[in-house]
Amino acid sequence: MELKHIEMAKLFVSPANMRAKGKLDLSHILPSIRARGVLVPLIVRPAGDEDRFEIVAGKRRYHAAFP
């Protein structure tokens, strides 16, 4: 595993994300993320040949931090 800083414009939610379907409920994590930021990194993987990355885990953190 490697820790990297990736530009927001290069991220998108993967269809393989286990919470990819349904309405987002951010009510219990939104106050914490607004107060402290994202403490647990998102898990991403390269998306094909492009310089983009798909979010495999962390969809709710992503949407709470960057509405």
C-alpha positions, 0 to 999 in steps of 0.5 A: 500500500502506498499513501499518495496525495491525489487531486480531487479532479482525478477522483471518481466513485467506482461502481465496485464501491460497496455503497455505490447504490442508494441514497447517501446518509452522511448525517453521522459523519458530516459533523466529524469531517467538518470539525477534523477533516478526513482522518482515514484515507480513501482507498483508490486504484488507477482507472485504466490508462487515464490519469484518474483514480476510482474510489473503492472505499470511502465514498461517504467520506469523499462526499462529506468532505467535498460536497 
